[in-house]
Amino acid sequence: MAVERLVAQGIVKRYGAATVLHGVGFTLHAGAVHGLVGHNGAGKSTLLKILAGAVAPEAGTILLDGSPVSFVSPSAAVAAGVACVFQELSLLENLTVTQNLFLAREIATAGVLDKTAMRTAARQHLSAYGLGLSGDEKVAGLPVAQRQMIEIIGALARNARVILLDEPTTALERAQIDRLVETLRRIAREQNVAIVIVDHKLDEIFAVCDHVTSLMDGRVVLDAPIAGLSRDALAESIIGQQEAARLHKQPGAGGSVPTATPSIARAIPKAEPILAVRGIGASRGLRDVTFDLASGEVLGLYGLAGSGRSRLLRTLYGLEPVDQGRMQLRGRPYRPHSPRAAMRAGVAFVSEERKANGFIPDFDAVRNCTLPILGRHAWAGVIRKQEAAQEAESVLQRLRVRGNIHAPLVRLSGGNQQKTLLAKAVLQRPAVLLLDEPTKGIDVGTKAEIHAFIRNLAAASGVAVLVVSTEEEELLAICDAVMIMQRGHCSGQRCPVDALDDIALRRLALDPAPGPASAPQADHAREGAL
Amino acid sequence: MADATTTSAPSPRSSSSLRSWLARRPLAKQQLLLLLGLAVIVGIFDVLNPGFLAADNISSILQDSTETILLAFAETLVIITGGIDISVGATLGLSGIIGSLVVVGLGQGGMMLGAFPSLVLGTLAALAVGVGVGLANGLMVTKARVTPFIATLAMLGVATGLTFVLTNGVDVSGLAPAVATWGNTVFLGILTFPILVTIILGVIVGLFLHGARFGRWTFAIGSNARAARGAGIPVQRHLIKIYVLAGLLSAVAGVLVVMRLGTGSPLEGANDELNAIASVVIGGASLFGGTGTIIGSLLGALIIGVIVNGLIVAGIQPYWQTVIIGMIIAVAVMMQERGRARD
């Protein structure tokens, strides 16, 4: 057996009241590729960040080649030989490949750079891993696959003993993935480093890994060599059949979220679709997305990280371009080139990134809400402030926004910010409402209020709602049916929530072939209508 | 200012609640402090130079400040969006020169109408220059994605250069004497035509910025452009309008300068952008965008105007002006940063 390169024991991490990792331990061997799997929110990313020194654990020890280490920062981890390639690549785009490879460890004599030596060394590294680059290219012009390889080579050149890769294949295409898998295996073997790879795709795990650790709700549920492990056993550990069964036996756990008018509103409407999407695609993100959305229904969209869920919503709202396919809204062709165009056509959107692009931090709740509807409350551009504020306040009250609605919104709690954004969307009187993670980072009570509001909005006002959520419970609580998104693709198959539970959802997201529990309804009959 | 008083909370009834009223209205507090600062500076100069507060000196301070005030209004709009326009001074110069050249070129016109038609055409030409410069700035910033500093730096070079190409560096003389008469006649004790125009434009721009959708969008873009776009605001089109408006206000300032001096001087406007930016910063706007008021910028410009005038009246070497203005900017910004850190 190879040497134990890194041993982690009893790692505990808490964020506020929530414990994300409950004493996780695992061992990395030199020369081996180690897979780290688990469902959304299982704690993989947190574990990776702890190993990379970006997050400090509350408890636990890490032994690197037998000696205990405690990283105070990512640079401390790099100095110790643990390098991390995160999803957002960290190369400096305006520098050349060589400059990036030698960043902060430039070869120099008396402060004068020895460019020839660096270029020669860089070229050796690059050709050793089959990158046909001279090293003089600017990183900005290179495709993602090559940038990723450059990061890995950079880590090796810095004498990394452990390399951590966070979902390295999400942005890659088939052939590139194969090449990456092959290279990673070779690097592990030849350089005798330990590689950790976080990945959602089982076939890739089986292709690249020697050993796999599966996390579920912050605990290790499976830790085994890949040889002799069956695909089903690994899938089961991720989906969490036993774990879920154990939880469901506990009274009060799961499924306790209250919903409004369950039975009537849950029937799938027979109405004509208000939004019809046919085979839309966009470079690097969406391919052949087809579905229908009808008035008064709440349709869920579920998928793994990187499956294109958010991208689809952003595309429908005109924030991202569409390359192929057609869309119809209320029977008319729909192809928004800006959020303004989408809004005018009757589409509203609540972003997942509240702070980054959801609200105006300096504006209070009322002003944020009324921003898109000032046209209704202005004469020749002069705002009738009282009137606008009254309309906003009525909706904010209906949503029970607590806190000072006349203070800058950035000072309100996350839950109240989210309610304000929901109010802003509703004030636009949309025909279609797109919600991306509508209750992300919000307490349970507020969550239930928002869920009830969304259900009621669809049932009472006939708004068509499309919800993206990584929380199975949430989709099951508020949706009439759920569609699955996989690697940028959505077929439009709907699974009614009555036939679903969280396990079935996870299974569907992981495996393209629908399981027996799901009973999806093909909905291609309407395709001829366009 | 409107921004500070829109909340529906009741206004203060007694002086005891003044403190809490101000605490809830940081902008009003800021403006009160500026007013206080202005009063202190005026007081100091009045002690140093008896007669400083005489009506004719107040009128002269205001008259000389109209240029800085109008450019500060223009700069306020741009700075609230998170941008900056360093071409306002050069735009002032170019528009004034082109306006003067048009007036002189058209001559005195028909006997019946006198100089009037050529003056109107000259003014329109000057305003058109301002709009053109602003449009070019706006297009560079939005469509070509040039950062505002660089785009307007380029415009500063082009406009200044054109001013000298057109005049060979020599004043445009030959304007009707009536021009200077209109520009400098004092009425109602302290008012002049340039002061009146500045007041009217201040009221209009203030209402635009603090009471209209136009202003709401301006603040939204400066505070979070991505969220503003998501809320359906046509961000690019709005930014173009902002730069056009800034150019137009600079051109108005250019026309008023010519009226004040009675000639078109190619040196006018040079380095004026510095005082304009200083006024806006002293007035409490953040260069990161999202904050700023017309009243604040007005007070900032007046503080600068009073200092410049006071130093001249006191007979102090004029080179001290920039030293003192520079120190005031530093103090103003440090006070703002302290206030922000407390938040």
Contacts between the chains, C-beta under 8 A, distances in Angstrom:
chain1	res1	chain2	res2	distance
A	317	B	230	7.8
A	319	B	229	8.0
A	319	B	230	7.3
A	338	B	229	7.3
A	338	B	234	7.4
A	339	B	229	5.7
A	339	B	230	5.2
A	339	B	231	7.4
A	339	B	232	5.5
A	340	B	229	7.9
A	340	B	232	4.5
A	340	B	233	7.2
A	340	B	234	5.5
A	343	B	232	4.1
A	344	B	232	7.6
A	349	B	230	6.9
A	351	B	230	6.3
A	356	B	226	6.4
A	356	B	227	7.9
A	357	B	224	7.1
A	357	B	226	3.8
A	357	B	227	5.0
A	357	B	229	7.7
A	357	B	230	5.3
A	358	B	227	5.8
A	358	B	230	7.2
A	359	B	224	7.1
A	359	B	227	5.5
A	360	B	219	7.5
A	360	B	220	4.9
A	360	B	223	4.6
A	360	B	224	5.1
A	360	B	227	5.6
A	360	B	228	6.7
A	360	B	231	7.8
A	360	B	290	7.9
A	361	B	223	5.9
A	361	B	224	6.2
A	361	B	290	7.9
A	362	B	219	7.0
A	362	B	223	4.5
A	362	B	290	4.9
A	362	B	291	6.7
A	363	B	219	7.3
A	363	B	220	6.8
A	363	B	223	6.8
A	364	B	7	7.9
A	367	B	216	7.1
A	368	B	231	8.0
A	371	B	216	6.9
A	371	B	217	8.0
A	371	B	220	5.9
A	371	B	228	7.6
A	371	B	231	4.5
A	371	B	232	7.9
A	371	B	233	7.2
A	372	B	231	4.7
A	372	B	232	4.6
A	374	B	213	4.5
A	374	B	216	6.2
A	375	B	213	7.4
A	378	B	212	7.3
A	378	B	213	5.0
A	381	B	208	7.9
A	381	B	212	4.5
A	381	B	213	5.1
A	381	B	214	5.7
A	382	B	207	7.5
A	382	B	211	5.8
A	382	B	212	5.1
A	382	B	213	7.8
A	383	B	211	6.3
A	383	B	212	6.2
A	383	B	213	5.8
A	383	B	216	6.6
A	385	B	6	5.7
A	385	B	211	7.8
A	386	B	8	7.9
A	389	B	8	6.9
A	406	B	7	4.6
A	406	B	8	7.3
A	406	B	9	7.3
A	424	B	231	7.2
A	428	B	232	7.9
